[in-house]
Amino acid sequence: MKKIAFIGAGSFGFTRTLVKDILSFPALADCEIALMDIDAERLEAIEKACRKIAAAGNRPAVITATTDRAAALDGADGVVITILSGAVRVWRHDIEIPKRYGVDINVGDTRGPSGIFRFLRTAPVMLEICADIAKYCPRAIVLNYTNPMAMLCRVMQAEYPRLTVTGLCHSVQGTAHMLASWIGADFSQEVTYLCAGINHQAWYLDYRVNGEDAYPQIRAAVEKEERYNEEIVRNEMFLHLGYYVTESSGHNSEYNPWFRKRSDLIEKYCTHGTGWNPGRHRFILDEYLEREHTWPNEIQKYLDSDTVDIERGGEYAAYIFDACFGSGTLFEFNGNVRNYGLIDNLPAGACVEVPVVASRAGLRAAHVGALPPQLAILNNLSAGIEELAVEGFFQRDRTKVFQAILCDPLTSAVCSMREIKDMVEEMFAQNRDFLSDYR
């Protein structure tokens, strides 16, 4: 029996999705799903949901739940990390403090001032998890879904190089499906692509339908008003940069200086798109605040329902586990790994998002070569900032943290150097319970 541990299993929607996918593979249908979370109430709810999924699919899986991380990890073949370090009352200030300085944030979990402070709080917990993995299941395939993806993977892979760790983001396959639907292509039968860059800002360097370059079709689709309005920020980036970017318009509006530095630009690009996340201020924060009061009812509604979705979805995790210790069927995905001979014109050792092949031999990342120069400029700036923030974390150096935020494209487009300094000091003061050892 194979064992897959979920660390941070209280993510009710996400854990259900991944467990459903895992149990859909015959080679994994009888595995042990070890659920672990520090929130006992949420843990009990997700345990019931997973048992319901297993029963609905007639899967002989064993579902266990514990608040003991070591017990969950002991002997695991695979590990999924989906933690959130700190409640809403903690991380809401990552968004609210910058707003007072004019830095308007949509999600705030990846980079910029909000993403960097989330990283500083989360990285110590991730390293504790890695220490337990090294002790209790050192050969496990470790898949991280926790943001900020690039900085956290960079830290884990640097401190524990012998562990097999990669980071996963659903935006790559999600956007690839979206583009196929825009041009009427059958994704599973007709589409091939090459995608590389950094997390949330990777690029479809090649996108083909039946072997033919599909970018002319994509451009024609984007130039139609209805399609343009679905992803205004990303479509603007594509029209001017020539390549399509992976993550949503709301996210990407935070990573560049062009869309959120003035109220008129926010109104034009970030408030009226028809996609999932066009970019309104504090989008995810408001979602979390609402769910703080509604999640028990949502869970009970699911548990009381007579229907259960057991169809396999498109998340990477289950396919990777099946390739590595299930059926052995090769699987290619985009993973977050350190840049050693992968993307020629991004910093060596930085965390990049590139094609990776999963097999019984483990995970092998592919050499991509050089990005087009206009894309490399954007990625180099963000990767360099992330590298500096990582140095600041390892050295507990608040000056390096400040300097990383000082160079952030959106923050520097809005604020003076002194204003950024004051903002960072205010954020350190707000996080004094977590970051008291920074000097």
C-alpha positions as CSV (number, residue, x, y, z in Angstrom):
1,M,0.0,0.0,0.0
2,K,1.3,3.4,-1.0
3,K,0.9,6.4,1.4
4,I,0.3,10.0,0.5
5,A,0.4,12.6,3.2
6,F,-1.5,15.9,2.9
7,I,0.1,18.6,5.1
8,G,-2.5,21.4,5.4
9,A,-5.4,19.2,4.5
10,G,-7.9,21.7,5.9
11,S,-8.0,23.3,2.4
12,F,-11.4,21.8,1.9
13,G,-12.0,22.4,-1.8
14,F,-8.4,21.7,-2.9
15,T,-7.9,18.6,-0.8
16,R,-11.1,17.1,-2.1
17,T,-10.0,17.7,-5.7
18,L,-6.6,16.1,-5.2
19,V,-7.9,13.1,-3.3
20,K,-10.6,12.5,-6.0
21,D,-7.9,12.6,-8.7
22,I,-5.5,10.3,-6.8
23,L,-8.1,7.6,-6.1
24,S,-9.1,7.7,-9.8
25,F,-5.8,6.0,-10.7
26,P,-6.1,2.2,-10.4
27,A,-2.5,1.9,-9.0
28,L,-3.3,4.4,-6.3
29,A,-6.9,3.5,-5.5
30,D,-6.0,1.4,-2.4
31,C,-3.4,3.9,-1.0
32,E,-3.5,5.4,2.4
33,I,-4.5,9.1,2.4
34,A,-3.0,10.6,5.6
35,L,-4.6,14.0,6.3
36,M,-2.9,16.4,8.6
37,D,-3.9,19.8,9.7
38,I,-3.5,21.9,12.9
39,D,-7.2,22.9,12.8
40,A,-9.1,19.9,14.2
41,E,-12.5,21.1,13.2
42,R,-11.6,21.4,9.5
43,L,-9.6,18.2,9.6
44,E,-12.6,16.2,10.8
45,A,-14.7,17.7,8.0
46,I,-12.2,16.9,5.3
47,E,-11.8,13.3,6.6
48,K,-15.5,12.8,6.2
49,A,-15.4,14.3,2.7
50,C,-12.6,12.0,1.6
51,R,-14.3,8.9,3.0
52,K,-17.4,10.0,1.0
53,I,-15.3,10.3,-2.2
54,A,-13.7,6.8,-1.6
55,A,-17.0,5.2,-1.0
56,A,-18.7,6.8,-4.0
57,G,-16.0,5.5,-6.3
58,N,-15.8,2.1,-4.5
59,R,-12.1,2.8,-3.8
60,P,-10.4,0.6,-1.2
61,A,-8.3,3.5,0.1
62,V,-7.6,4.0,3.8
63,I,-8.3,7.5,5.0
64,T,-6.6,8.6,8.2
65,A,-6.5,12.0,9.9
66,T,-4.2,13.5,12.5
67,T,-2.9,16.7,13.9
68,D,0.5,15.0,14.3
69,R,2.7,15.9,11.3
70,A,5.3,13.2,12.0
71,A,2.6,10.5,12.1
72,A,1.2,11.7,8.8
73,L,4.6,11.8,7.1
74,D,6.0,8.5,8.5
75,G,6.7,6.2,5.6
76,A,4.9,8.4,3.0
77,D,5.7,7.9,-0.7
78,G,4.2,11.2,-1.6
79,V,3.6,14.5,0.2
80,V,1.3,17.4,-0.8
81,I,1.8,20.7,1.0
82,T,-1.1,23.1,1.0
83,I,-0.6,25.1,4.2
84,L,-1.6,28.7,4.9
85,S,0.7,30.2,7.6
86,G,-1.4,32.6,9.7
87,A,-5.1,33.4,9.7
88,V,-6.8,36.1,7.8
89,R,-6.3,38.5,10.7
90,V,-2.5,38.1,10.2
91,W,-2.1,38.4,6.4
92,R,-4.8,40.9,5.7
93,H,-2.3,43.6,6.8
94,D,0.0,42.5,3.9
95,I,-2.6,44.1,1.7
96,E,-4.0,46.8,3.8
97,I,-0.7,48.5,4.8
98,P,0.6,48.9,1.2
99,K,-2.8,50.3,0.2
100,R,-2.3,53.2,2.6
101,Y,0.9,54.0,0.6
102,G,-0.9,53.8,-2.7
103,V,0.1,50.2,-3.6
104,D,-3.2,48.6,-4.7
105,I,-3.0,44.8,-4.4
106,N,-5.3,42.2,-5.9
107,V,-4.2,38.9,-4.3
108,G,-0.8,39.5,-2.7
109,D,0.4,36.0,-2.3
110,T,3.3,35.8,-4.8
111,R,5.6,38.8,-4.9
112,G,5.7,42.5,-4.1
113,P,5.5,43.7,-0.5
114,S,2.5,41.4,0.4
115,G,4.1,38.3,-1.2
116,I,7.5,38.9,0.4
117,F,6.1,39.3,3.9
118,R,3.9,36.2,3.4
119,F,7.1,34.4,2.4
120,L,9.0,35.6,5.5
121,R,6.3,34.2,7.8
122,T,5.8,30.9,5.9
123,A,9.4,29.9,5.1
124,P,10.2,28.8,8.6
125,V,7.2,26.5,8.7
126,M,8.1,25.0,5.3
127,L,11.6,24.2,6.5
128,E,10.2,22.5,9.6
129,I,8.0,20.4,7.3
130,C,11.1,19.6,5.2
131,A,13.0,18.6,8.3
132,D,10.3,16.1,9.2
133,I,10.1,14.8,5.6
134,A,13.9,14.2,5.7
135,K,13.5,12.3,9.0
136,Y,10.3,10.3,8.3
137,C,10.1,9.9,4.5
138,P,13.3,11.1,2.8
139,R,12.5,9.4,-0.5
140,A,9.0,10.9,-0.9
141,I,7.9,12.9,-3.9
142,V,7.1,16.3,-2.4
143,L,4.6,18.6,-4.2
144,N,4.2,22.1,-2.9
145,Y,1.0,24.1,-3.7
146,T,1.6,26.9,-1.1
147,N,2.4,30.4,-2.2
148,P,4.6,32.4,-2.7
149,M,5.6,29.4,-4.8
150,A,9.0,30.5,-6.2
151,M,10.5,31.8,-3.0
152,L,9.3,28.9,-0.8
153,C,10.5,26.3,-3.3
154,R,13.8,28.1,-3.6
155,V,14.3,27.9,0.2
156,M,13.2,24.3,0.5
157,Q,15.4,23.1,-2.4
158,A,18.4,25.0,-1.1
159,E,18.2,23.8,2.5
160,Y,17.2,20.2,1.6
161,P,18.8,19.4,-1.8
162,R,18.5,15.7,-1.3
163,L,14.7,15.8,-1.1
164,T,12.6,15.6,-4.3
165,V,10.7,18.8,-4.1
166,T,8.9,20.7,-6.8
167,G,6.1,23.3,-6.8
168,L,2.9,23.1,-8.8
169,C,0.6,25.8,-10.1
170,H,-2.6,25.0,-12.0
171,S,-2.3,28.2,-14.1
172,V,-0.2,26.5,-16.8
173,Q,-2.6,23.8,-17.8
174,G,-5.6,26.1,-17.0
175,T,-4.5,28.8,-19.4
176,A,-3.5,26.2,-22.0
177,H,-7.1,24.9,-21.9
178,M,-8.5,28.4,-22.0
179,L,-6.5,29.3,-25.2
180,A,-7.6,26.1,-26.9
181,S,-11.3,26.9,-26.1
182,W,-10.8,30.4,-27.6
183,I,-9.7,29.0,-31.0
184,G,-11.9,25.9,-31.0
185,A,-9.2,23.4,-30.7
186,D,-9.5,20.0,-29.0
187,F,-7.0,20.3,-26.2
188,S,-6.4,16.6,-25.5
189,Q,-6.1,15.6,-29.2
190,E,-4.7,18.6,-31.0
191,V,-2.7,20.9,-28.7
192,T,1.0,20.9,-27.8
193,Y,2.9,23.6,-26.1
194,L,6.2,24.7,-24.5
195,C,5.8,26.9,-21.4
196,A,8.6,28.3,-19.3
197,G,9.6,31.3,-17.1
198,I,8.9,31.9,-13.4
199,N,5.8,31.0,-11.4
200,H,2.8,33.1,-12.3
201,Q,4.8,34.7,-15.1
202,A,5.7,31.8,-17.3
203,W,5.2,32.1,-21.1
204,Y,3.9,29.9,-23.8
205,L,7.0,30.0,-26.0
206,D,5.3,27.7,-28.4
207,Y,1.6,26.8,-28.8
208,R,0.6,24.5,-31.6
209,V,-2.6,22.9,-32.9
210,N,-2.0,19.8,-35.0
211,G,1.7,20.8,-35.3
212,E,0.9,24.3,-36.7
213,D,1.7,27.6,-34.9
214,A,-1.6,28.7,-33.2
215,Y,-0.5,32.2,-32.2
216,P,-2.1,33.8,-35.3
217,Q,-5.4,32.2,-34.3
218,I,-4.9,33.3,-30.7
219,R,-4.2,36.9,-31.8
220,A,-7.3,37.0,-33.9
221,A,-9.4,35.8,-31.0
222,V,-7.9,38.3,-28.6
223,E,-8.6,41.2,-31.0
224,K,-12.3,40.4,-30.7
225,E,-13.9,42.6,-28.0
226,E,-15.6,39.7,-26.2
227,R,-12.4,37.7,-25.8
228,Y,-10.3,40.7,-25.0
229,N,-12.6,41.6,-22.1
230,E,-12.2,38.1,-20.6
231,E,-8.6,38.7,-19.7
232,I,-7.8,42.4,-20.2
233,V,-4.4,42.6,-18.5
234,R,-3.1,39.3,-20.0
235,N,-4.4,40.2,-23.4
236,E,-2.7,43.6,-23.3
237,M,0.5,41.9,-22.4
238,F,0.1,39.4,-25.2
239,L,-0.6,42.0,-27.8
240,H,2.5,44.0,-26.9
241,L,4.9,41.3,-25.8
242,G,4.0,38.6,-28.4
243,Y,3.7,35.7,-26.0
244,Y,0.8,34.6,-23.7
245,V,1.4,34.6,-19.9
246,T,0.1,31.9,-17.5
247,E,-1.5,33.4,-14.5
248,S,-4.7,35.4,-14.3
249,S,-5.1,39.1,-15.2
250,G,-5.6,40.0,-11.5
251,H,-2.3,38.4,-10.5
252,N,-0.3,39.7,-13.4
253,S,-1.6,43.3,-12.8
254,E,0.4,43.1,-9.6
255,Y,3.7,42.0,-11.1
256,N,4.1,44.8,-13.6
257,P,4.2,48.6,-13.5
258,W,1.6,49.2,-16.2
259,F,-1.8,48.5,-14.8
260,R,-2.2,49.5,-11.1
261,K,-0.3,52.7,-10.6
262,R,-3.2,55.1,-11.2
263,S,-6.9,54.9,-10.4
264,D,-7.8,55.4,-14.1
265,L,-5.6,52.5,-15.2
266,I,-7.1,50.3,-12.5
267,E,-10.6,51.2,-13.7
268,K,-9.6,50.6,-17.3
269,Y,-7.7,47.3,-16.9
270,C,-8.6,45.7,-13.6
271,T,-12.2,46.2,-12.6
272,H,-14.5,45.1,-15.4
273,G,-13.0,42.1,-17.1
274,T,-15.2,39.0,-17.3
275,G,-12.6,36.4,-16.3
276,W,-12.3,34.7,-13.0
277,N,-10.1,37.4,-11.5
278,P,-9.9,40.7,-13.4
279,G,-8.0,42.4,-10.7
280,R,-10.2,44.3,-8.2
281,H,-8.5,45.4,-4.9
282,R,-8.1,42.7,-2.2
283,F,-10.1,40.1,-4.2
284,I,-8.8,37.0,-2.3
285,L,-8.9,38.8,1.1
286,D,-12.6,39.5,0.7
287,E,-13.2,35.9,-0.4
288,Y,-11.5,34.6,2.7
289,L,-13.3,37.0,5.0
290,E,-16.7,35.8,3.6
291,R,-15.8,32.1,3.9
292,E,-14.7,32.5,7.5
293,H,-18.4,32.5,8.3
294,T,-19.8,30.3,5.5
295,W,-17.4,27.3,5.3
296,P,-19.1,25.1,7.9
297,N,-22.4,25.4,6.0
298,E,-20.7,24.7,2.7
299,I,-19.0,21.6,4.0
300,Q,-22.2,20.3,5.6
301,K,-24.1,20.9,2.3
302,Y,-21.4,18.8,0.5
303,L,-21.6,16.0,3.1
304,D,-25.4,15.9,2.9
305,S,-25.5,15.8,-0.9
306,D,-26.4,12.6,-2.6
307,T,-24.1,13.2,-5.5
308,V,-20.3,13.1,-5.5
309,D,-18.0,14.1,-8.3
310,I,-15.4,11.3,-8.7
311,E,-14.2,12.2,-12.3
312,R,-10.5,12.8,-12.7
313,G,-9.5,16.5,-13.1
314,G,-6.5,18.3,-14.5
315,E,-4.4,19.0,-11.4
316,Y,-0.9,17.6,-11.8
317,A,-0.3,15.9,-8.4
318,A,-2.1,12.6,-9.0
319,Y,-0.5,12.1,-12.5
320,I,2.9,12.7,-10.9
321,F,2.4,10.2,-8.1
322,D,1.1,7.7,-10.6
323,A,4.2,8.2,-12.8
324,C,6.6,7.9,-9.8
325,F,5.2,5.1,-7.7
326,G,1.9,4.0,-9.4
327,S,1.6,2.7,-12.9
328,G,4.9,4.2,-14.0
329,T,3.2,6.0,-16.9
330,L,5.5,9.0,-17.9
331,F,4.0,12.4,-17.2
332,E,5.2,15.8,-18.3
333,F,4.2,18.9,-16.3
334,N,5.5,22.3,-15.5
335,G,7.3,22.4,-12.1
336,N,9.2,24.9,-10.0
337,V,12.8,24.0,-9.7
338,R,16.2,25.8,-9.3
339,N,17.7,27.1,-12.5
340,Y,20.8,25.0,-13.1
341,G,21.2,24.8,-16.9
342,L,17.5,25.2,-17.6
343,I,16.8,28.8,-18.7
344,D,20.0,30.3,-20.1
345,N,19.1,34.0,-19.5
346,L,17.7,33.9,-16.0
347,P,19.8,33.8,-12.8
348,A,21.5,30.6,-12.0
349,G,20.0,29.0,-8.9
350,A,16.8,31.1,-9.0
351,C,13.5,29.2,-9.0
352,V,12.1,28.8,-12.5
353,E,9.0,27.1,-13.9
354,V,9.9,24.7,-16.7
355,P,8.8,21.3,-18.2
356,V,9.6,18.4,-15.9
357,V,9.1,14.7,-16.6
358,A,7.9,12.4,-13.8
359,S,8.8,8.7,-14.0
360,R,9.9,5.9,-11.7
361,A,13.3,7.5,-11.8
362,G,11.9,10.6,-10.1
363,L,11.6,14.2,-11.6
364,R,13.8,15.4,-14.4
365,A,13.6,19.1,-15.5
366,A,14.2,20.0,-19.2
367,H,16.6,22.5,-20.6
368,V,14.6,25.3,-22.3
369,G,17.3,27.6,-23.6
370,A,17.0,31.4,-23.7
371,L,13.7,33.3,-23.3
372,P,12.9,36.0,-25.8
373,P,14.6,39.2,-24.5
374,Q,11.5,41.2,-23.6
375,L,10.3,38.3,-21.5
376,A,13.7,37.7,-19.9
377,I,13.8,41.3,-18.8
378,L,10.5,41.0,-16.9
379,N,11.4,37.6,-15.4
380,N,14.9,38.7,-14.5
381,L,13.6,41.6,-12.4
382,S,11.2,39.4,-10.5
383,A,13.6,36.6,-10.1
384,G,16.3,39.0,-8.9
385,I,13.9,40.5,-6.3
386,E,13.0,37.0,-5.1
387,E,16.6,36.0,-4.7
388,L,17.3,39.1,-2.7
389,A,14.3,38.4,-0.5
390,V,15.5,34.9,0.1
391,E,18.9,36.3,1.1
392,G,17.1,38.6,3.5
393,F,15.3,35.6,5.0
394,F,18.4,33.4,5.5
395,Q,20.4,36.3,7.0
396,R,17.4,37.8,8.9
397,D,18.4,41.1,7.2
398,R,15.6,43.6,7.1
399,T,17.6,45.9,4.9
400,K,17.7,43.3,2.1
401,V,14.0,42.7,2.6
402,F,13.4,46.5,2.2
403,Q,15.7,46.6,-0.9
404,A,13.8,43.7,-2.5
405,I,10.5,45.5,-2.1
406,L,12.2,48.8,-3.2
407,C,12.8,47.2,-6.6
408,D,9.3,45.7,-7.0
409,P,7.9,47.1,-10.3
410,L,4.5,48.1,-9.0
411,T,5.7,49.5,-5.7
412,S,8.5,51.6,-7.3
413,A,6.0,52.9,-9.8
414,V,3.8,54.2,-7.1
415,C,6.0,55.2,-4.1
416,S,9.2,57.1,-3.4
417,M,12.1,55.4,-1.8
418,R,11.4,57.0,1.6
419,E,7.7,56.0,1.3
420,I,8.7,52.4,0.6
421,K,11.1,52.4,3.6
422,D,8.3,53.7,5.9
423,M,5.9,51.1,4.5
424,V,8.3,48.2,5.1
425,E,9.0,49.4,8.6
426,E,5.3,49.5,9.3
427,M,4.9,45.9,7.9
428,F,7.8,44.7,10.1
429,A,6.1,46.3,13.1
430,Q,2.8,44.6,12.3
431,N,4.7,41.2,12.0
432,R,6.8,41.6,15.1
433,D,5.3,38.4,16.6
434,F,6.7,36.5,13.6
435,L,9.8,38.4,12.5
436,S,11.3,39.7,15.7
437,D,14.8,38.4,14.9
438,Y,15.3,40.5,11.8
439,R,17.9,43.2,12.2
